[in-house]
Amino acid sequence: MAILGSGTKKIVVDEEGYLHHSQNWNEDVARILAENEGIENLNEEKLEIVKSMRRYYAEHESFPILGNICRKSGNKAKDCVTKEFLDPMKAWKIAGLPKPPNIFFTSFDGEKYIPNPFY
């Protein structure tokens, strides 16, 4: 476990950076998690993507189809998650959601991440 913070706000994450108490998530927590993932500017577009991921998880309790997240967040690009976050797992962590089992993404060029079913 590690403690991350900004100002007086402190949060607990596991060794991989996943929020320990998902119910404590809010936009301030998202900004702290984003900084931990190397994303300094969590703009409204990125924030809407992570909120869409949280809504999807609340309804289905699983990792979403990324194209659906883009549509539901109002983004016209089917690859908005990878465009905004590069690695979709960064968006998932910033959304404060638990580590999904057996979901791995691979990049061959460091820019586009795809699900890896063989991991």
Residue pairs with C-beta under 8 A, 6 or more apart in sequence:
1 12
1 13
1 14
1 15
1 20
2 12
2 13
2 14
2 15
3 10
3 11
3 12
3 13
4 10
4 11
4 12
4 13
4 32
4 33
4 35
4 36
5 11
5 32
6 28
6 31
6 32
6 35
9 28
9 29
9 32
11 19
11 20
11 24
11 29
11 32
11 33
12 19
12 20
12 21
13 19
13 20
13 33
13 36
14 20
14 99
16 99
17 33
17 36
17 37
17 93
18 93
18 97
18 98
18 99
19 25
19 29
19 33
19 93
19 96
19 97
19 98
22 96
22 97
22 98
24 96
25 54
25 95
25 96
27 47
29 96
30 42
30 47
30 50
30 94
30 95
30 96
31 42
33 93
33 94
33 96
34 40
34 42
34 46
34 94
36 93
37 90
37 93
37 94
38 90
39 46
39 85
39 90
39 94
42 94
45 73
45 75
45 80
45 84
46 84
46 85
46 91
46 94
48 73
48 74
48 75
49 69
49 70
49 73
49 75
49 80
49 81
49 84
49 85
49 91
50 91
50 94
50 95
51 73
51 95
52 64
52 69
52 72
52 73
53 64
53 69
53 91
53 92
53 95
53 97
54 95
54 96
54 97
55 72
56 64
56 68
56 69
56 72
57 63
57 64
57 95
57 97
62 100
63 92
63 100
63 103
66 78
66 79
66 80
66 81
66 82
66 88
67 78
67 79
69 80
69 81
70 76
70 77
70 78
70 79
70 80
70 81
73 80
77 83
79 112
81 88
81 91
82 88
82 112
82 113
84 91
85 91
85 94
86 107
86 110
86 111
86 113
87 105
87 107
87 113
88 105
88 113
89 103
89 105
92 100
102 119
103 115
104 115
104 116
104 119
105 113
105 114
105 115
105 116
106 113
106 114
106 115
106 116
106 119
107 113
107 114
